Amino acid sequence: MFWQAYYLGSNVTVTLIGTYSNGSSPVADGFAFYLFMEPTIWGVEPQYNYSIIYTPTYKVRYRSPVAGCLVLPQSSEPYLVVQWDPYWQYSLFSSKATGPWNVWIVNNSNGVNASIYPNPSPSLGSGYAGWDGIGTGYFQPKPGDTIEVSVTYDPSTNTLSGKAYDENTGQQTSFTLSLSGYFSAPGPTYYVFGVAAANGYFYANWAVLYVGAQGLSTTPTATLTTTTTATVTLVSPTTTTVTSTTTATVMLLTTTTTTATTTTTATVTSTTTSFVTVTSPTTTTVTSTSPTTIISTITSTVTKAVLSASDLLSIVAIAVAIVAVALVAALRR
């Protein structure tokens, strides 16, 4: 089964749930996944049902010794095939295998002359291609068991991983593989993805019950950036106390000084304008009004006359003398 989807450029995971009801003993060849195909002489359209352009694996040189028969569709660019094959643990090559997974980079630009890479096989060596029999863990599902198989590609590390899990027994197997140096991370665009089952001399009537995918979309995503400018006035009352001191000296008659302090409170309003950038991005002008209380302290030095008793007697004597002189002048007239 194949479908077209838009790859978003991040992690992509394809999951299937499958089963079988009868098969050989042991059962073989399991399920396969196709990632990032770019067909140019066939498409995901009704007229290509059961008639896509492909090469069967038995026509491919250096194919995996344990895989059964799979179709390798035409694609203008290399793509990935991942297969879980539960027969690996029973094959003549089991001593060289660590797990039941095959991973291939497929080249088949004309549709009839597919090749598999890397060649020679990093796992089996000369005479074979692709990573064959990799991973850890084995299990042979029983008829009617529900099997969940998933494959994930992570472009940030160019890593492929997979997991198969028997939901009836809890047995599982998995693999993780770096594709660095062999396969370049694809960019966001439309690709064809797919799932399939394989069979050979050993077999099972594999059935796919469910297929799901994450990291794919039916349409591309678009990013729209808008800039909005708004003016916002904020009033933020703040009371500030300012103390000022003024000293003044007032002279009266004589020598005693008294200091008096007076306090005056005034309210002053100041307006401050600042610019605030709000993420959207939004530019906001904020005006804050801060009433300020100013307290001024005036210290005054006042000098006043204080008369002693002797001073008073002197003043009286002078006054008497003035009066006596005035009387003498009057009598002479």
C-alpha angles and dihedrals in degrees: 000000000000133000137176121236141162112254110219095206097248133087113325123197126186117193131186133183115208145160142177135219103203141004146131124310108276100025116227150200101020125186134338136201130209119205131188102359118169107195119191103174097042134029146188093278134120094254090062096054107131090354109077119142110257148139119235114231094239087069094054120097118231092017121163114280089225115046112089114217121324131168118242106201126212116268132169090222133038116273139185130257120190121187133186107205116179091194094075094090091057099043127105087249097056092110089066096042127084097187146357100268132110120193120186137178104215127206114190110142095156096039098234105064108053123176131191127221151242094046121217097036113254088214105038101023131216118011095035136071135212129022103304127184096005132149134052133279133031137217138169110214120220123231109283095020115139110234124194115200124179136176125197130193118198112195094190090068098018087236131150122201137173143186134195119194131184104216092197099053103021092234117142146174133198146175140196121199133180113220095191111138092018108056131025120223108257121234127237111285141102118306137166117245129186151173129212145163127236136212139180137152087325112044152150134209091252115195129194112220100174140008126191136169137198125197093034131102137189090229135028119261121240128209116213121189120194129182120212125187119202134171117221125183116206123187112208112176114211126177116213122186117214120183121202125179125209122185123201130175121213117193120212124162110309156340115324115096124199122187118213125187123203125188123210122191121202131175118224122186118210126188120211124189120200136165122238123191113215118198111252076074095273127160111213128188112212123194116192123190116208118191108209126201114213119196115194121192118205116198113196126190111209123191116198133177119255113186121212125211094258090052090054093050090051091051091049092049091052091048091050091050091051090051092049092052090050091052094050090051091051094051092052090061 
